[in-house]
């Protein structure tokens, strides 16, 4: 989930001392590296160059260069970040320089191999780098929602229920499919319908909660959700398909 970050978290990251592990900064970078990587790949950078550029750009956060320029008056943080990223890539191309890899906080793990696989999937239909960037943002939000939801089910010993029903979150089911799934779960078809209905409801609630955490003003939640669902549908990001 390319996850939009509250400006309060941004300023918390800016205030963290370099020797503290900087958890807020690590959170920002973890949430944003994939969409930045997607954008760079779609702009024509090779996988290695995109990785180098993304890590070097994010290293600017660690050094405080970008955080010092962050301004809530400019609107959403992801909009500010994308603008800064575009400028960085222009400068990188202009100077034809290769930045070193590494430099990220030691607690951060970036799975660039998985990022490359995700980019290949997200870029199959998209021709606009900005849309690819948004697809990465939406994918990150859904990923975070599913992670929380699975943990919630696991806490009540219902992991199997979640894992069985999750692929059908956005799939319209007929009676035959319900019967097939209920057989796997060793429950009645009626119980299966109820369980899937509850999972879908909880997914929608949890997704809203994740989005609420990404905006500064509560009145922005609906607008953000509308944009998110549009991107989810356009890119078939939801488990099982694109219907919501």
WORAUR-V18897 format. One record per run of one state. SS is the DSSP state (h for helix, s for strand, l for the rest). FROM is the first residue (numbers start at 0). LEN is the number of residues. If there is no record, write none. Layout:
SS,FROM,LEN + SS,FROM,LEN
//
This chain:
l,0,6 + h,6,9 + l,15,2 + h,17,3 + l,20,2 + h,22,20 + l,42,4 + h,46,16 + l,62,4 + h,66,3 + l,69,2 + h,71,3 + l,74,2 + h,76,19 + l,95,16 + h,111,11 + l,122,6 + h,128,27 + l,155,3 + h,158,10 + l,168,6 + h,174,11 + l,185,3 + h,188,24 + l,212,5 + h,217,18 + l,235,9
//
